[in-house]
Amino acid sequence: MKRNSLIEAARNLFIEKGIHNTSIDAIVQRANVAKGTFYLYFKDKDALLSEIVYGISRTQLLKAFNETKKLKTCDFTEKFIFMIDIIIDYFLENQHELKLVRKNFSWPLMKERLTTANEDIELSDALHSLVKNKHMENYSDEEAKNIIFATIEMCGSLCFSCIINKQPTDMETMKPTLYMMIRKILQ
């Protein structure tokens, strides 16, 4: 409960004041815990930020994956694009969270969590089903995993650039080009 309180307090403070303007003292004060409690759960503010970024990434990937399972089509590429579209739409509506995630949506934190003893089984199963999809059968598991992660990583980076920085254009203008690229990657 204290750990979750620290995460929630930091998340809110990072959104309100920015990461660099938020001290550990402010986080523990908002969470109503002692400063020593912070260090029981997190090495430093960066470790706490990583936990927040992982939580956002995990939640959005699973939400998009579960929504995609409801589609009637069997076309893997169109399902994958639908999944990406859900993630993009979320970040369009929740730019404050995209600012926290920055360009770190998905792979760096996911890889760490999926290769530890405390593996995230739900996320692992979702990603495994993408890798093992019939559409990916011409690739080794490692190649399929790399294609999926590289594509998601590209989308996360584009979200930040297009939504936050409006570069090279806004996200709605970029979507057709992005989806064309995904179709080519997944052919």
Secondary structure, DSSP 8 states (H G I E B T S, - for coil): -HHHHHHHHHHHHHHHH-STT--HHHHHHHHT--HHHHHHH-SSHHHHHHHHHHHHHHHHHHHHHHHHHT-S---HHHHHHHHHHHHHHHHHH-HHHHHHHTT--SHHHHHHHHTSTT--HHHHHHHHHHHTSGGGTTS-HHHHHHHHHHHHHHHHHHHIIIIIS--SS-HHHHHHHHHHHHHHHT-
